[in-house]
Structure formats: C-alpha cells, structure tokens
C-alpha cells in the first residue's frame, strides 16, 4: 500500500519547484546535524530485543478477531522522510475471498494524486492519476493464476502467506500478521488517545532482522528506516486505531516516519449488490504492460527455491 502511495508521491514531487538539498558534487541528499569534517560516531552496540509475553498475547487477540473479515474504514496516512513529505486519505473496504477496494487521495505540496486498488478476488487492478493527468492502469495481477501456482505440492507453505501479505488488497489483517512474524512485542501500556481507551504496543524487529540490517551491530541503523513500531489498539475490540513507525533521522535518535490511522471502522457484511459495485473494475482498453502476473509468478518461484534451499541447509544430516 505504501509503495503505491510512494510512487504517486514521487511523481507529484517531480512537479514541485524546490528539490531537496544535496551535498555538493555527490548528488546525494545533504545530512543535517553533522558538523563538516567531523567523523561519524561509532554505532551503538547491538542490543537484542526481548519479547513481552503480555504484549504478544494482545497482538494475537487482535489478529484472531473475526471482525477483520469485513472492513469499511477511512485510511489516513502521513509520511515524512528526507526530501519527501505527503499525506494520503481515502476509503478502504475489504471482504472475504481477497476482495478489496482502496481509494486514496494523495497530497504532495500543491499537487494531488489518486491511487485506486480493486480486487474481485480473481483479478487485482491498480490505477494512478497525478494532478489533472489521465488515469493510468499501472498494475494487473491475475490473482487466481498466482494462487493456483502457490497451491502446488512442491511450494513451501509459507509462500502463500508471504504473497498475500505483500499485496495491499489483503489489508489490515496481513499488516498485523507481518508485524507479528517479523517483530517482537517489547512493551504494552494502557492509556487514552483521542478520548478512547487504548492499549499501546511497542514492537522492534526480531533479532535476526535487526542483526542483518546493522550487519551484526557493525553499522548504525539506516536513517529514515523504521526501527520501532507502535500500535494503538482499542482496549475493548483490539481494532488498530493508529500505527506509528519511528526511526533515526539526522540529529534525532527517533523520528516519526510513517503514521497510519484506520478511522470509523465498520464490520457489517455488505449486500451482494454493494459487493458487485465496490469490488468490480472495468479496465476498458487495457495496456499490455500492466499485466504483471508472470513477473509475480517468476519472483515467487525464485523465492520458493530460496526457502527450499534454506530448509535443506537447516535439516541435519543423518
């Protein structure tokens, strides 16, 4: 979801008049907060994260909630990274059988763009529009073909989950599942947010991922790359009201990089008539380059080979 919005934002940013400051002669964004000629400090020693069982349990409760089968909500997002800052807001609807309709308006400076993703459970379409330009079909995935290729006996079981989680159409649930699989819940606290009783969970990357990012602690954490996640879950329903991603920025230890809010959620099933209207898409004249199904299947085939090789290495020899 963020990738699609980022593409829109990057296109809109190209229409802005002021580029980000750059270091002379390098073409690279200039860093602030570091005096000229000063050696960069050594990265802090790597500290493994420790999971909090109580926080881990609360995230499990949020993931198992049946209300995630049907979702209608307003999605709001704010992204701030060096040289790029934008907001996005729109509607998000999802239903069983991989159906989705996401419609976001993206604001970058004085430029407005639109991102729309629609899946009827068989085919996924993505369209973008920047400013007053024409709407363009940027992605088509024959979802049914991809899922059939993942159901073969020689395909690793986790491949299907990885694919679904990588696609925006699968929505709020895979976002929470991805956080659960890749991060450790290290802290929980009960507080109030906008008049609501919420449980705030703090998450950090699991130790394998953190060590890979920092090369076993030999390098500092990359700037503008999220290091920590905070989930604001409704204290009663466990609905994710707000999600924050924080990471280092020049002169700051932790800065807000991405903020997401899922506002005014509804979980009532939609009628067949409404489903047909909301989860259908008529592409008209379809550009041939938009179909990325074969590229996705090739990437998944390569990923499956990786997982199979890793599993073979992990199996002890008799």
CORNOR-V955610 format. One record per helix or strand of 2 or more residues. SS is the DSSP state (hx for helix, st for strand). FROM is the first residue (numbers start at 0). TO is the last residue. If there is no record, write none. Layout:
ss=SS from=FROM to=TO
ss=SS from=FROM to=TO
This chain:
ss=hx from=1 to=12
ss=st from=21 to=22
ss=st from=27 to=28
ss=hx from=52 to=62
ss=hx from=65 to=68
ss=st from=70 to=80
ss=st from=83 to=94
ss=st from=98 to=107
ss=st from=110 to=119
ss=st from=123 to=129
ss=st from=135 to=140
ss=hx from=142 to=149
ss=hx from=156 to=165
ss=hx from=167 to=169
ss=hx from=171 to=181
ss=st from=182 to=192
ss=st from=195 to=204
ss=hx from=206 to=212
ss=st from=227 to=233
ss=st from=239 to=248
ss=st from=251 to=265
ss=hx from=271 to=277
ss=hx from=287 to=289
ss=hx from=292 to=313
